[in-house]
Amino acid sequence: MLKATCELKPAGDNDVSGTIELSEAGVGGVVTFTGTVNNLPDGLHALHVHTYGDVTVTSGKGAGGHWNPHNKTHGCYPSTDRHAGDVG
């Protein structure tokens, strides 16, 4: 099983924090996101996987755009016409 951990840190004018674990069961399998997010305002939100893991830019912009290896348009999960990083 492949695993990665993402630590959420406040960026800009928010104080959202937490930890998300990504797990892939089997090669090319489904990736599952589990974790805890703190201080998230009420309402609908989405997760996005970004192109880079650069966390040195405090604004969060070092992460680049949404991961988009197939050059698709930005969209919402579960549509197949969306960035691969538009998780939902």
Backbone torsions as a table, in degrees:
resi	resn	phi	psi	omega
1	MET	NA	132.1	176.6
2	LEU	-92.6	138.9	179.6
3	LYS	-137.9	149.7	172.8
4	ALA	-144.0	150.2	178.8
5	THR	-121.6	136.0	178.7
6	CYS	-118.2	123.3	176.0
7	GLU	-95.1	123.3	178.7
8	LEU	-88.1	127.0	179.6
9	LYS	-125.1	148.6	177.7
10	PRO	-56.8	139.3	176.6
11	ALA	-138.6	142.5	180.0
12	GLY	65.6	-128.9	-174.7
13	ASP	-104.1	25.3	178.1
14	ASN	-117.7	166.2	178.0
15	ASP	-124.3	32.9	177.5
16	VAL	-70.6	135.7	178.6
17	SER	-147.0	170.2	176.3
18	GLY	151.8	-169.4	179.3
19	THR	-139.1	133.4	176.9
20	ILE	-122.5	131.7	175.3
21	GLU	-108.6	132.0	176.7
22	LEU	-107.5	129.5	-178.9
23	SER	-129.9	134.0	176.3
24	GLU	-117.3	120.7	178.5
25	ALA	-92.6	109.7	-179.9
26	GLY	83.7	156.5	-180.0
27	VAL	-69.4	127.6	-179.7
28	GLY	71.8	16.9	-177.5
29	GLY	-84.1	-173.9	179.2
30	VAL	-74.3	137.2	176.4
31	VAL	-97.2	129.2	-179.8
32	THR	-108.7	134.5	177.1
33	PHE	-104.4	127.1	172.8
34	THR	-137.2	153.0	177.7
35	GLY	159.4	-164.1	-178.2
36	THR	-132.2	135.1	176.1
37	VAL	-122.4	128.4	-178.3
38	ASN	-108.5	148.5	174.0
39	ASN	64.0	29.2	177.6
40	LEU	-83.9	125.2	179.9
41	PRO	-61.2	154.6	176.6
42	ASP	-58.9	151.8	176.7
43	GLY	121.7	179.9	179.1
44	LEU	-78.3	141.6	178.2
45	HIS	-141.3	162.5	177.5
46	ALA	-133.7	156.4	173.5
47	LEU	-101.3	142.8	177.4
48	HIS	-134.0	134.5	172.3
49	VAL	-91.1	127.4	-178.4
50	HIS	-99.2	165.3	-173.3
51	THR	-67.8	-39.4	-174.3
52	TYR	-119.9	158.8	176.6
53	GLY	-103.9	25.1	-177.0
54	ASP	-75.3	107.8	-179.7
55	VAL	-104.5	12.1	-178.5
56	THR	-78.5	-18.8	178.6
57	VAL	-91.0	113.2	-171.7
58	THR	-65.8	-18.9	178.1
59	SER	-75.3	-13.8	-175.8
60	GLY	91.2	-8.2	-175.8
61	LYS	-73.6	-11.9	176.9
62	GLY	-68.0	-13.6	-179.8
63	ALA	-75.4	-13.9	-178.8
64	GLY	74.6	-169.1	-179.5
65	GLY	-77.7	-179.0	177.1
66	HIS	-64.9	142.7	178.7
67	TRP	-59.2	124.1	-171.2
68	ASN	-144.8	64.2	-175.4
69	PRO	-68.5	-15.7	-177.7
70	HIS	-107.2	10.8	176.7
71	ASN	52.2	48.8	178.1
72	LYS	-98.2	172.0	178.8
73	THR	-82.2	158.5	176.7
74	HIS	-65.1	134.9	-179.1
75	GLY	-157.8	-177.5	-177.2
76	CYS	-106.4	141.1	171.2
77	TYR	-65.8	137.9	15.7
78	PRO	-98.8	13.1	178.9
79	SER	-56.5	142.5	176.5
80	THR	-84.8	-13.4	177.1
81	ASP	-93.1	76.2	-177.5
82	ARG	-159.4	163.9	172.5
83	HIS	-58.5	145.3	175.0
84	ALA	-61.4	-26.3	180.0
85	GLY	-85.0	-2.4	176.1
86	ASP	-84.3	86.5	-171.6
87	VAL	-77.0	-36.8	-179.4
88	GLY	115.8	NA	NA
